[in-house]
Amino acid sequence: MSHPCRVQVTGGFVLLTAWFVLANGWEPLVTVLGAAAFHELGHWIALRILGAKAAALRLSVLGAAMEVDSGRLSYGGELAAVLAGPAANLLAALILTALGGGRWPAAVGANLVLCAFNLLPVRPLDGGRALYLLVSWAAGPTAGEAAGRWAGTVTAAALSGLIVWVIWKTGGSLWLLPALLASIQWGALPWLRGVCL
């Protein structure tokens, strides 16, 4: 008998959610969390089809992270599981567009933004993991690590610059501060692994 997937909710996630509700209200939160749930469901379904199991789902200030026993998956299988989350968001946006006739633009937008954001080649996002897997599959794990490190750093630096520009243009909106800190962390961490801090 398999054990159920544990769900861990961090204090940072609770604080970010409360901050979001204070700034935007409950309805946008439900829309965003619905898109995020559909995203994680896509990963989970792909893992089940491939015979792997999700051990835990961690909700933190940086989003959701699924702990997976992927030791039995090939590069191709793990790549399919990684890309299943963004694919689920794209599918949800298409279904909502087809069935809604323009009635649910916020839900369509949330799914499309989550899909596109997660495809950025930055770890721990799905795009960063997919890039690592593709390059590792073709040229080995060392090449995968190097490609992931460089692509992630360049993308995180560009994202940080864009966030700073948006904060400046909106008159100092601090809502994007967690995203800025996350993008700086994502860009720096691959270079700091193995360095004593």
C-alpha positions as CSV (number, residue, x, y, z in Angstrom):
1,M,0.0,0.0,0.0
2,S,1.4,3.4,-1.0
3,H,1.6,6.3,1.4
4,P,-0.3,9.5,0.6
5,C,1.6,12.6,-0.5
6,R,2.4,14.8,2.5
7,V,1.6,18.5,2.1
8,Q,3.7,21.0,4.0
9,V,2.7,24.7,4.2
10,T,5.4,27.1,5.3
11,G,4.9,30.3,7.2
12,G,6.3,32.2,4.2
13,F,3.5,30.8,2.1
14,V,0.9,31.9,4.6
15,L,2.4,35.4,4.9
16,L,2.6,35.8,1.1
17,T,-1.0,34.6,0.7
18,A,-2.2,37.1,3.4
19,W,-0.2,39.9,1.7
20,F,-1.8,39.0,-1.7
21,V,-5.3,39.1,-0.2
22,L,-4.7,42.4,1.5
23,A,-3.4,43.9,-1.8
24,N,-5.8,42.2,-4.2
25,G,-8.7,40.5,-2.4
26,W,-9.9,36.9,-2.3
27,E,-11.1,36.4,-5.9
28,P,-7.8,36.9,-7.5
29,L,-6.2,34.6,-4.9
30,V,-8.7,31.8,-5.7
31,T,-7.9,32.3,-9.4
32,V,-4.2,32.1,-8.9
33,L,-4.3,29.1,-6.5
34,G,-6.7,27.3,-8.9
35,A,-4.1,27.7,-11.7
36,A,-1.3,26.5,-9.4
37,A,-3.4,23.5,-8.3
38,F,-4.0,22.6,-11.9
39,H,-0.3,22.9,-12.6
40,E,0.6,20.5,-9.8
41,L,-2.1,18.2,-10.8
42,G,-0.5,18.0,-14.3
43,H,2.8,16.9,-12.7
44,W,1.1,14.4,-10.4
45,I,-0.9,12.8,-13.2
46,A,2.2,12.4,-15.4
47,L,4.2,10.9,-12.5
48,R,1.4,8.4,-11.8
49,I,1.3,7.4,-15.5
50,L,5.1,7.0,-15.5
51,G,5.0,4.9,-12.3
52,A,6.7,7.4,-10.0
53,K,5.4,8.7,-6.8
54,A,5.1,12.2,-5.2
55,A,6.3,11.9,-1.6
56,A,5.5,15.5,-0.6
57,L,4.2,18.8,-1.8
58,R,5.8,21.9,-0.2
59,L,4.1,25.3,-0.4
60,S,6.6,28.1,0.3
61,V,7.0,31.7,-0.4
62,L,8.7,30.7,-3.7
63,G,5.7,28.5,-4.8
64,A,5.0,24.8,-4.8
65,A,7.7,22.1,-5.0
66,M,6.9,18.4,-5.3
67,E,9.3,15.9,-3.9
68,V,9.4,12.9,-6.2
69,D,11.0,9.5,-6.2
70,S,12.2,9.9,-9.8
71,G,15.0,7.3,-9.6
72,R,13.1,5.0,-11.8
73,L,12.4,7.6,-14.5
74,S,14.5,8.0,-17.7
75,Y,15.6,11.4,-18.8
76,G,12.6,11.4,-21.2
77,G,10.2,10.3,-18.5
78,E,11.4,12.9,-16.1
79,L,11.2,15.5,-18.8
80,A,7.6,14.5,-19.6
81,A,6.7,14.8,-15.9
82,V,8.4,18.2,-15.6
83,L,6.7,19.7,-18.7
84,A,3.3,18.2,-17.6
85,G,2.7,21.1,-15.2
86,P,3.0,23.9,-17.8
87,A,1.1,21.7,-20.3
88,A,-1.8,21.4,-17.8
89,N,-1.9,25.2,-17.5
90,L,-1.9,25.6,-21.3
91,L,-4.7,23.0,-21.6
92,A,-6.7,24.8,-18.8
93,A,-6.4,28.1,-20.6
94,L,-7.5,26.6,-23.9
95,I,-10.5,24.8,-22.3
96,L,-11.5,28.0,-20.4
97,T,-11.3,30.0,-23.6
98,A,-13.3,27.5,-25.6
99,L,-16.0,27.0,-23.0
100,G,-16.1,30.5,-21.5
101,G,-16.5,32.6,-24.5
102,G,-14.5,35.4,-22.9
103,R,-16.2,35.1,-19.5
104,W,-13.1,34.0,-17.5
105,P,-10.2,36.2,-18.7
106,A,-8.5,36.3,-15.3
107,A,-8.5,32.5,-15.1
108,V,-7.2,32.2,-18.7
109,G,-4.5,34.8,-18.0
110,A,-3.5,33.2,-14.7
111,N,-3.0,29.8,-16.4
112,L,-1.1,31.3,-19.3
113,V,1.2,33.4,-17.1
114,L,1.9,30.4,-14.8
115,C,2.7,28.3,-17.9
116,A,5.0,30.9,-19.4
117,F,6.7,31.7,-16.1
118,N,7.4,28.1,-15.2
119,L,9.0,27.6,-18.6
120,L,11.8,30.1,-17.9
121,P,15.1,28.3,-17.9
122,V,15.8,29.0,-14.2
123,R,16.0,26.4,-11.5
124,P,13.9,25.5,-9.5
125,L,11.3,26.3,-12.2
126,D,10.2,23.6,-14.7
127,G,12.0,25.3,-17.6
128,G,15.3,25.1,-15.7
129,R,14.8,21.5,-14.9
130,A,13.7,20.7,-18.5
131,L,16.9,22.4,-19.8
132,Y,19.1,20.4,-17.5
133,L,17.4,17.2,-18.5
134,L,17.6,17.9,-22.2
135,V,21.2,18.8,-22.2
136,S,22.1,16.0,-19.8
137,W,20.3,13.5,-22.0
138,A,22.3,14.7,-25.0
139,A,25.7,15.5,-23.6
140,G,25.8,14.3,-20.0
141,P,25.1,15.7,-16.5
142,T,28.1,18.0,-16.4
143,A,27.0,19.8,-19.6
144,G,23.5,19.9,-18.2
145,E,24.7,21.6,-15.0
146,A,26.7,24.1,-17.0
147,A,23.8,24.9,-19.3
148,G,21.4,25.2,-16.4
149,R,23.8,27.5,-14.4
150,W,24.4,29.9,-17.3
151,A,20.9,30.0,-18.7
152,G,19.5,30.4,-15.2
153,T,21.8,33.2,-14.2
154,V,21.3,35.2,-17.4
155,T,17.5,34.7,-17.2
156,A,17.3,35.5,-13.5
157,A,19.4,38.7,-14.0
158,A,17.1,39.8,-16.9
159,L,14.0,39.0,-14.7
160,S,15.5,40.9,-11.8
161,G,16.0,43.9,-14.0
162,L,12.5,43.7,-15.4
163,I,11.0,43.5,-11.9
164,V,13.1,46.5,-10.7
165,W,11.9,48.5,-13.7
166,V,8.2,47.5,-13.0
167,I,8.6,48.5,-9.3
168,W,10.1,51.8,-10.4
169,K,7.4,52.5,-13.0
170,T,4.6,51.7,-10.6
171,G,5.9,54.1,-8.0
172,G,7.5,51.6,-5.7
173,S,5.0,48.8,-5.6
174,L,6.4,46.4,-3.0
175,W,4.2,43.5,-4.1
176,L,6.9,42.4,-6.5
177,L,9.6,42.4,-3.8
178,P,9.3,38.6,-3.1
179,A,9.6,37.9,-6.9
180,L,12.7,40.2,-7.0
181,L,14.4,38.4,-4.1
182,A,13.5,35.0,-5.5
183,S,15.0,35.9,-8.9
184,I,18.2,37.1,-7.3
185,Q,18.4,34.0,-5.2
186,W,17.8,31.7,-8.2
187,G,20.5,33.5,-10.2
188,A,23.1,33.3,-7.4
189,L,22.5,29.8,-5.9
190,P,23.9,27.7,-8.7
191,W,27.2,29.6,-8.3
192,L,27.2,29.3,-4.5
193,R,26.8,25.5,-4.2
194,G,29.8,24.0,-2.6
195,V,30.9,27.4,-1.3
196,C,31.0,27.8,2.5
197,L,28.9,30.8,3.6
